[in-house]
Amino acid sequence: MLIRVEIGIDAPGIDALLRRTFGSDAEAQLVHDLREDGLITLGVVATDDEGQVIGYAAFSPVSVEGEELQWVGLAAAGGR
């Protein structure tokens, strides 16, 4: 397993992982939208020996009741 900062070619693997993990399109669409808007502060992937994305964490700024915070989303493939 390798843990590293995400790169552009990881997007399809991240999308597939999020859809499998959460069982819907909502989280995958949210991450896509955050990425398109430049709002992912840091994205980290875990890949297996074949380079497939098996884990993902994304950090994005959020505002809760006017207070600026960092939000992290996390997904991991089952059986890992």
Biopython code that builds the backbone (N, CA, C, O; Angstrom):
import numpy as np
from Bio.PDB.StructureBuilder import StructureBuilder

atoms = [
    (1, "MET", "N", (0.844, -1.174, 0.000)),
    (1, "MET", "CA", (0.000, 0.000, 0.000)),
    (1, "MET", "C", (0.890, 1.238, 0.000)),
    (1, "MET", "O", (1.937, 1.277, 0.645)),
    (2, "LEU", "N", (0.443, 2.240, -0.740)),
    (2, "LEU", "CA", (1.126, 3.526, -0.811)),
    (2, "LEU", "C", (0.117, 4.615, -0.459)),
    (2, "LEU", "O", (-0.998, 4.621, -0.980)),
    (3, "ILE", "N", (0.501, 5.530, 0.416)),
    (3, "ILE", "CA", (-0.335, 6.678, 0.763)),
    (3, "ILE", "C", (0.365, 7.917, 0.238)),
    (3, "ILE", "O", (1.535, 8.158, 0.536)),
    (4, "ARG", "N", (-0.372, 8.713, -0.558)),
    (4, "ARG", "CA", (0.238, 9.876, -1.199)),
    (4, "ARG", "C", (-0.825, 10.927, -1.492)),
    (4, "ARG", "O", (-2.024, 10.669, -1.383)),
    (5, "VAL", "N", (-0.369, 12.103, -1.862)),
    (5, "VAL", "CA", (-1.270, 13.178, -2.277)),
    (5, "VAL", "C", (-1.922, 12.778, -3.599)),
    (5, "VAL", "O", (-1.264, 12.225, -4.481)),
    (6, "GLU", "N", (-3.209, 13.057, -3.729)),
    (6, "GLU", "CA", (-3.905, 12.707, -4.972)),
    (6, "GLU", "C", (-3.379, 13.524, -6.148)),
    (6, "GLU", "O", (-2.911, 14.652, -5.993)),
    (7, "ILE", "N", (-3.471, 12.916, -7.329)),
    (7, "ILE", "CA", (-3.140, 13.594, -8.580)),
    (7, "ILE", "C", (-4.329, 13.435, -9.524)),
    (7, "ILE", "O", (-5.230, 12.637, -9.267)),
    (8, "GLY", "N", (-4.326, 14.187, -10.599)),
    (8, "GLY", "CA", (-5.465, 14.222, -11.514)),
    (8, "GLY", "C", (-5.970, 12.873, -11.984)),
    (8, "GLY", "O", (-7.179, 12.662, -12.079)),
    (9, "ILE", "N", (-5.059, 11.956, -12.278)),
    (9, "ILE", "CA", (-5.495, 10.653, -12.806)),
    (9, "ILE", "C", (-6.162, 9.786, -11.746)),
    (9, "ILE", "O", (-6.698, 8.729, -12.078)),
    (10, "ASP", "N", (-6.146, 10.203, -10.472)),
    (10, "ASP", "CA", (-6.812, 9.453, -9.407)),
    (10, "ASP", "C", (-8.314, 9.695, -9.376)),
    (10, "ASP", "O", (-9.047, 8.913, -8.770)),
    (11, "ALA", "N", (-8.791, 10.764, -10.019)),
    (11, "ALA", "CA", (-10.196, 11.162, -9.918)),
    (11, "ALA", "C", (-11.182, 10.030, -10.235)),
    (11, "ALA", "O", (-12.125, 9.840, -9.467)),
    (12, "PRO", "N", (-11.016, 9.266, -11.327)),
    (12, "PRO", "CA", (-11.972, 8.184, -11.591)),
    (12, "PRO", "C", (-11.963, 7.111, -10.496)),
    (12, "PRO", "O", (-13.018, 6.592, -10.133)),
    (13, "GLY", "N", (-10.794, 6.779, -9.974)),
    (13, "GLY", "CA", (-10.705, 5.788, -8.902)),
    (13, "GLY", "C", (-11.329, 6.290, -7.614)),
    (13, "GLY", "O", (-11.980, 5.527, -6.900)),
    (14, "ILE", "N", (-11.136, 7.566, -7.308)),
    (14, "ILE", "CA", (-11.746, 8.172, -6.126)),
    (14, "ILE", "C", (-13.259, 8.159, -6.276)),
    (14, "ILE", "O", (-13.979, 7.804, -5.343)),
    (15, "ASP", "N", (-13.739, 8.546, -7.450)),
    (15, "ASP", "CA", (-15.171, 8.563, -7.727)),
    (15, "ASP", "C", (-15.780, 7.169, -7.531)),
    (15, "ASP", "O", (-16.811, 7.026, -6.874)),
    (16, "ALA", "N", (-15.144, 6.155, -8.097)),
    (16, "ALA", "CA", (-15.651, 4.781, -7.971)),
    (16, "ALA", "C", (-15.639, 4.328, -6.513)),
    (16, "ALA", "O", (-16.592, 3.701, -6.050)),
    (17, "LEU", "N", (-14.571, 4.643, -5.792)),
    (17, "LEU", "CA", (-14.474, 4.274, -4.378)),
    (17, "LEU", "C", (-15.602, 4.916, -3.575)),
    (17, "LEU", "O", (-16.244, 4.247, -2.765)),
    (18, "LEU", "N", (-15.845, 6.194, -3.790)),
    (18, "LEU", "CA", (-16.894, 6.890, -3.046)),
    (18, "LEU", "C", (-18.265, 6.314, -3.357)),
    (18, "LEU", "O", (-19.086, 6.169, -2.452)),
    (19, "ARG", "N", (-18.531, 5.985, -4.606)),
    (19, "ARG", "CA", (-19.829, 5.408, -4.975)),
    (19, "ARG", "C", (-20.023, 4.035, -4.327)),
    (19, "ARG", "O", (-21.110, 3.718, -3.845)),
    (20, "ARG", "N", (-18.951, 3.220, -4.320)),
    (20, "ARG", "CA", (-19.038, 1.900, -3.674)),
    (20, "ARG", "C", (-19.192, 2.031, -2.162)),
    (20, "ARG", "O", (-20.019, 1.351, -1.554)),
    (21, "THR", "N", (-18.404, 2.896, -1.570)),
    (21, "THR", "CA", (-18.379, 3.019, -0.117)),
    (21, "THR", "C", (-19.688, 3.568, 0.441)),
    (21, "THR", "O", (-20.205, 3.047, 1.429)),
    (22, "PHE", "N", (-20.223, 4.604, -0.177)),
    (22, "PHE", "CA", (-21.407, 5.262, 0.354)),
    (22, "PHE", "C", (-22.703, 4.785, -0.287)),
    (22, "PHE", "O", (-23.785, 5.128, 0.190)),
    (23, "GLY", "N", (-22.617, 4.001, -1.359)),
    (23, "GLY", "CA", (-23.808, 3.418, -1.969)),
    (23, "GLY", "C", (-24.707, 4.413, -2.691)),
    (23, "GLY", "O", (-25.863, 4.108, -2.984)),
    (24, "SER", "N", (-24.183, 5.596, -2.977)),
    (24, "SER", "CA", (-24.955, 6.584, -3.738)),
    (24, "SER", "C", (-23.979, 7.496, -4.474)),
    (24, "SER", "O", (-22.762, 7.383, -4.329)),
    (25, "ASP", "N", (-24.542, 8.397, -5.261)),
    (25, "ASP", "CA", (-23.715, 9.337, -6.016)),
    (25, "ASP", "C", (-23.420, 10.622, -5.246)),
    (25, "ASP", "O", (-22.579, 11.415, -5.671)),
    (26, "ALA", "N", (-24.096, 10.837, -4.125)),
    (26, "ALA", "CA", (-24.041, 12.131, -3.435)),
    (26, "ALA", "C", (-22.626, 12.534, -3.030)),
    (26, "ALA", "O", (-22.191, 13.645, -3.333)),
    (27, "GLU", "N", (-21.909, 11.652, -2.354)),
    (27, "GLU", "CA", (-20.564, 11.996, -1.881)),
    (27, "GLU", "C", (-19.595, 12.169, -3.043)),
    (27, "GLU", "O", (-18.761, 13.074, -3.031)),
    (28, "ALA", "N", (-19.704, 11.301, -4.045)),
    (28, "ALA", "CA", (-18.835, 11.416, -5.220)),
    (28, "ALA", "C", (-19.078, 12.747, -5.926)),
    (28, "ALA", "O", (-18.131, 13.398, -6.366)),
    (29, "GLN", "N", (-20.336, 13.152, -6.034)),
    (29, "GLN", "CA", (-20.660, 14.434, -6.669)),
    (29, "GLN", "C", (-20.150, 15.600, -5.829)),
    (29, "GLN", "O", (-19.656, 16.589, -6.371)),
    (30, "LEU", "N", (-20.269, 15.486, -4.505)),
    (30, "LEU", "CA", (-19.768, 16.538, -3.619)),
    (30, "LEU", "C", (-18.266, 16.728, -3.792)),
    (30, "LEU", "O", (-17.794, 17.857, -3.926)),
    (31, "VAL", "N", (-17.511, 15.628, -3.790)),
    (31, "VAL", "CA", (-16.059, 15.714, -3.961)),
    (31, "VAL", "C", (-15.724, 16.272, -5.341)),
    (31, "VAL", "O", (-14.818, 17.095, -5.474)),
    (32, "HIS", "N", (-16.442, 15.833, -6.357)),
    (32, "HIS", "CA", (-16.232, 16.359, -7.715)),
    (32, "HIS", "C", (-16.435, 17.871, -7.735)),
    (32, "HIS", "O", (-15.615, 18.609, -8.282)),
    (33, "ASP", "N", (-17.539, 18.326, -7.133)),
    (33, "ASP", "CA", (-17.842, 19.760, -7.126)),
    (33, "ASP", "C", (-16.793, 20.548, -6.342)),
    (33, "ASP", "O", (-16.361, 21.616, -6.777)),
    (34, "LEU", "N", (-16.384, 20.019, -5.185)),
    (34, "LEU", "CA", (-15.344, 20.691, -4.396)),
    (34, "LEU", "C", (-14.045, 20.793, -5.188)),
    (34, "LEU", "O", (-13.378, 21.828, -5.175)),
    (35, "ARG", "N", (-13.691, 19.706, -5.878)),
    (35, "ARG", "CA", (-12.463, 19.694, -6.681)),
    (35, "ARG", "C", (-12.562, 20.714, -7.822)),
    (35, "ARG", "O", (-11.624, 21.474, -8.059)),
    (36, "GLU", "N", (-13.693, 20.729, -8.520)),
    (36, "GLU", "CA", (-13.888, 21.662, -9.639)),
    (36, "GLU", "C", (-13.819, 23.120, -9.181)),
    (36, "GLU", "O", (-13.346, 23.988, -9.914)),
    (37, "ASP", "N", (-14.297, 23.375, -7.961)),
    (37, "ASP", "CA", (-14.302, 24.739, -7.428)),
    (37, "ASP", "C", (-13.002, 25.100, -6.715)),
    (37, "ASP", "O", (-12.872, 26.201, -6.179)),
    (38, "GLY", "N", (-12.037, 24.174, -6.705)),
    (38, "GLY", "CA", (-10.752, 24.439, -6.061)),
    (38, "GLY", "C", (-10.830, 24.496, -4.551)),
    (38, "GLY", "O", (-10.021, 25.171, -3.914)),
    (39, "LEU", "N", (-11.794, 23.793, -3.965)),
    (39, "LEU", "CA", (-12.016, 23.871, -2.526)),
    (39, "LEU", "C", (-11.471, 22.685, -1.737)),
    (39, "LEU", "O", (-11.687, 22.604, -0.528)),
    (40, "ILE", "N", (-10.775, 21.772, -2.390)),
    (40, "ILE", "CA", (-10.121, 20.701, -1.639)),
    (40, "ILE", "C", (-8.732, 21.204, -1.265)),
    (40, "ILE", "O", (-7.873, 21.398, -2.125)),
    (41, "THR", "N", (-8.530, 21.410, 0.031)),
    (41, "THR", "CA", (-7.252, 21.904, 0.532)),
    (41, "THR", "C", (-6.173, 20.850, 0.369)),
    (41, "THR", "O", (-5.041, 21.152, -0.009)),
    (42, "LEU", "N", (-6.540, 19.602, 0.660)),
    (42, "LEU", "CA", (-5.617, 18.474, 0.544)),
    (42, "LEU", "C", (-6.419, 17.222, 0.283)),
    (42, "LEU", "O", (-7.413, 16.971, 0.966)),
    (43, "GLY", "N", (-6.008, 16.429, -0.692)),
    (43, "GLY", "CA", (-6.607, 15.130, -0.963)),
    (43, "GLY", "C", (-5.510, 14.085, -0.902)),
    (43, "GLY", "O", (-4.455, 14.243, -1.516)),
    (44, "VAL", "N", (-5.764, 13.010, -0.155)),
    (44, "VAL", "CA", (-4.775, 11.948, 0.028)),
    (44, "VAL", "C", (-5.415, 10.626, -0.364)),
    (44, "VAL", "O", (-6.538, 10.332, 0.045)),
    (45, "VAL", "N", (-4.705, 9.823, -1.159)),
    (45, "VAL", "CA", (-5.197, 8.506, -1.547)),
    (45, "VAL", "C", (-4.302, 7.416, -0.981)),
    (45, "VAL", "O", (-3.106, 7.613, -0.766)),
    (46, "ALA", "N", (-4.909, 6.271, -0.748)),
    (46, "ALA", "CA", (-4.173, 5.044, -0.468)),
    (46, "ALA", "C", (-4.381, 4.166, -1.691)),
    (46, "ALA", "O", (-5.513, 3.991, -2.142)),
    (47, "THR", "N", (-3.302, 3.613, -2.231)),
    (47, "THR", "CA", (-3.403, 2.741, -3.399)),
    (47, "THR", "C", (-2.828, 1.376, -3.066)),
    (47, "THR", "O", (-1.931, 1.251, -2.232)),
    (48, "ASP", "N", (-3.359, 0.350, -3.731)),
    (48, "ASP", "CA", (-2.829, -0.994, -3.538)),
    (48, "ASP", "C", (-1.611, -1.195, -4.441)),
    (48, "ASP", "O", (-1.162, -0.263, -5.109)),
    (49, "ASP", "N", (-1.087, -2.408, -4.455)),
    (49, "ASP", "CA", (0.125, -2.690, -5.227)),
    (49, "ASP", "C", (-0.064, -2.518, -6.732)),
    (49, "ASP", "O", (0.909, -2.345, -7.466)),
    (50, "GLU", "N", (-1.325, -2.566, -7.198)),
    (50, "GLU", "CA", (-1.612, -2.366, -8.621)),
    (50, "GLU", "C", (-1.931, -0.907, -8.939)),
    (50, "GLU", "O", (-2.207, -0.579, -10.093)),
    (51, "GLY", "N", (-1.899, -0.034, -7.946)),
    (51, "GLY", "CA", (-2.180, 1.375, -8.169)),
    (51, "GLY", "C", (-3.643, 1.755, -8.074)),
    (51, "GLY", "O", (-4.000, 2.899, -8.351)),
    (52, "GLN", "N", (-4.510, 0.804, -7.681)),
    (52, "GLN", "CA", (-5.936, 1.095, -7.545)),
    (52, "GLN", "C", (-6.185, 1.868, -6.255)),
    (52, "GLN", "O", (-5.588, 1.572, -5.220)),
    (53, "VAL", "N", (-7.066, 2.855, -6.321)),
    (53, "VAL", "CA", (-7.406, 3.653, -5.141)),
    (53, "VAL", "C", (-8.242, 2.802, -4.190)),
    (53, "VAL", "O", (-9.311, 2.314, -4.557)),
    (54, "ILE", "N", (-7.745, 2.628, -2.959)),
    (54, "ILE", "CA", (-8.463, 1.844, -1.951)),
    (54, "ILE", "C", (-8.833, 2.679, -0.726)),
    (54, "ILE", "O", (-9.519, 2.188, 0.172)),
    (55, "GLY", "N", (-8.391, 3.918, -0.682)),
    (55, "GLY", "CA", (-8.741, 4.811, 0.418)),
    (55, "GLY", "C", (-8.583, 6.249, -0.025)),
    (55, "GLY", "O", (-7.797, 6.557, -0.921)),
    (56, "TYR", "N", (-9.342, 7.127, 0.614)),
    (56, "TYR", "CA", (-9.299, 8.537, 0.223)),
    (56, "TYR", "C", (-9.689, 9.405, 1.399)),
    (56, "TYR", "O", (-10.639, 9.096, 2.120)),
    (57, "ALA", "N", (-8.964, 10.482, 1.593)),
    (57, "ALA", "CA", (-9.320, 11.509, 2.574)),
    (57, "ALA", "C", (-9.192, 12.859, 1.890)),
    (57, "ALA", "O", (-8.220, 13.118, 1.181)),
    (58, "ALA", "N", (-10.177, 13.712, 2.106)),
    (58, "ALA", "CA", (-10.163, 15.052, 1.519)),
    (58, "ALA", "C", (-10.401, 16.077, 2.614)),
    (58, "ALA", "O", (-11.254, 15.892, 3.483)),
    (59, "PHE", "N", (-9.640, 17.154, 2.561)),
    (59, "PHE", "CA", (-9.796, 18.249, 3.507)),
    (59, "PHE", "C", (-10.300, 19.469, 2.753)),
    (59, "PHE", "O", (-9.777, 19.822, 1.696)),
    (60, "SER", "N", (-11.322, 20.106, 3.310)),
    (60, "SER", "CA", (-11.924, 21.263, 2.667)),
    (60, "SER", "C", (-12.369, 22.248, 3.743)),
    (60, "SER", "O", (-12.844, 21.831, 4.799)),
    (61, "PRO", "N", (-12.221, 23.548, 3.492)),
    (61, "PRO", "CA", (-12.694, 24.521, 4.479)),
    (61, "PRO", "C", (-14.217, 24.534, 4.544)),
    (61, "PRO", "O", (-14.898, 24.370, 3.531)),
    (62, "VAL", "N", (-14.733, 24.729, 5.744)),
    (62, "VAL", "CA", (-16.177, 24.865, 5.954)),
    (62, "VAL", "C", (-16.410, 26.014, 6.921)),
    (62, "VAL", "O", (-15.501, 26.435, 7.636)),
    (63, "SER", "N", (-17.612, 26.503, 6.932)),
    (63, "SER", "CA", (-17.996, 27.538, 7.884)),
    (63, "SER", "C", (-19.181, 27.017, 8.680)),
    (63, "SER", "O", (-20.219, 26.681, 8.111)),
    (64, "VAL", "N", (-19.025, 26.950, 10.003)),
    (64, "VAL", "CA", (-20.086, 26.492, 10.892)),
    (64, "VAL", "C", (-20.426, 27.653, 11.819)),
    (64, "VAL", "O", (-19.602, 28.078, 12.629)),
    (65, "GLU", "N", (-21.646, 28.156, 11.688)),
    (65, "GLU", "CA", (-22.095, 29.299, 12.489)),
    (65, "GLU", "C", (-21.077, 30.432, 12.441)),
    (65, "GLU", "O", (-20.765, 31.041, 13.464)),
    (66, "GLY", "N", (-20.561, 30.711, 11.244)),
    (66, "GLY", "CA", (-19.635, 31.809, 11.046)),
    (66, "GLY", "C", (-18.194, 31.523, 11.408)),
    (66, "GLY", "O", (-17.322, 32.360, 11.177)),
    (67, "GLU", "N", (-17.923, 30.343, 11.976)),
    (67, "GLU", "CA", (-16.560, 29.982, 12.361)),
    (67, "GLU", "C", (-15.937, 29.131, 11.261)),
    (67, "GLU", "O", (-16.523, 28.136, 10.834)),
    (68, "GLU", "N", (-14.741, 29.526, 10.800)),
    (68, "GLU", "CA", (-14.049, 28.775, 9.748)),
    (68, "GLU", "C", (-13.382, 27.544, 10.354)),
    (68, "GLU", "O", (-12.634, 27.654, 11.325)),
    (69, "LEU", "N", (-13.651, 26.384, 9.785)),
    (69, "LEU", "CA", (-13.104, 25.115, 10.253)),
    (69, "LEU", "C", (-12.580, 24.329, 9.068)),
    (69, "LEU", "O", (-12.784, 24.724, 7.920)),
    (70, "GLN", "N", (-11.906, 23.217, 9.335)),
    (70, "GLN", "CA", (-11.504, 22.272, 8.292)),
    (70, "GLN", "C", (-12.419, 21.056, 8.389)),
    (70, "GLN", "O", (-12.739, 20.598, 9.486)),
    (71, "TRP", "N", (-12.834, 20.543, 7.251)),
    (71, "TRP", "CA", (-13.677, 19.358, 7.182)),
    (71, "TRP", "C", (-12.887, 18.272, 6.490)),
    (71, "TRP", "O", (-12.172, 18.544, 5.526)),
    (72, "VAL", "N", (-13.006, 17.042, 6.969)),
    (72, "VAL", "CA", (-12.342, 15.917, 6.321)),
    (72, "VAL", "C", (-13.391, 14.866, 5.988)),
    (72, "VAL", "O", (-14.249, 14.542, 6.808)),
    (73, "GLY", "N", (-13.309, 14.350, 4.790)),
    (73, "GLY", "CA", (-14.125, 13.223, 4.383)),
    (73, "GLY", "C", (-13.204, 12.031, 4.208)),
    (73, "GLY", "O", (-12.061, 12.188, 3.778)),
    (74, "LEU", "N", (-13.682, 10.853, 4.531)),
    (74, "LEU", "CA", (-12.837, 9.664, 4.482)),
    (74, "LEU", "C", (-13.622, 8.512, 3.886)),
    (74, "LEU", "O", (-14.790, 8.312, 4.220)),
    (75, "ALA", "N", (-12.984, 7.749, 3.002)),
    (75, "ALA", "CA", (-13.595, 6.551, 2.426)),
    (75, "ALA", "C", (-12.526, 5.485, 2.295)),
    (75, "ALA", "O", (-11.372, 5.783, 1.985)),
    (76, "ALA", "N", (-12.919, 4.226, 2.533)),
    (76, "ALA", "CA", (-11.995, 3.105, 2.383)),
    (76, "ALA", "C", (-12.730, 1.939, 1.744)),
    (76, "ALA", "O", (-13.916, 1.730, 2.000)),
    (77, "ALA", "N", (-12.027, 1.183, 0.916)),
    (77, "ALA", "CA", (-12.618, 0.018, 0.265)),
    (77, "ALA", "C", (-12.862, -1.069, 1.300)),
    (77, "ALA", "O", (-12.067, -1.236, 2.225)),
    (78, "GLY", "N", (-13.948, -1.804, 1.153)),
    (78, "GLY", "CA", (-14.250, -2.895, 2.066)),
    (78, "GLY", "C", (-13.219, -4.007, 1.980)),
    (78, "GLY", "O", (-12.588, -4.199, 0.940)),
    (79, "GLY", "N", (-13.049, -4.736, 3.071)),
    (79, "GLY", "CA", (-12.125, -5.860, 3.091)),
    (79, "GLY", "C", (-10.669, -5.463, 3.178)),
    (79, "GLY", "O", (-9.793, -6.298, 2.954)),
    (80, "ARG", "N", (-10.391, -4.236, 3.490)),
    (80, "ARG", "CA", (-8.999, -3.762, 3.576)),
    (80, "ARG", "C", (-8.618, -3.579, 5.013)),
    (80, "ARG", "O", (-7.489, -3.186, 5.306)),
]
sb = StructureBuilder()
sb.init_structure("model")
sb.init_model(0)
sb.init_chain("A")
sb.init_seg("    ")
for serial, (resi, resn, name, xyz) in enumerate(atoms, 1):
    if name == "N":
        sb.init_residue(resn, " ", resi, " ")
    sb.init_atom(name, np.array(xyz, "f"), 0.0, 1.0, " ", f" {name:<3s}", serial, name[0])
structure = sb.get_structure()
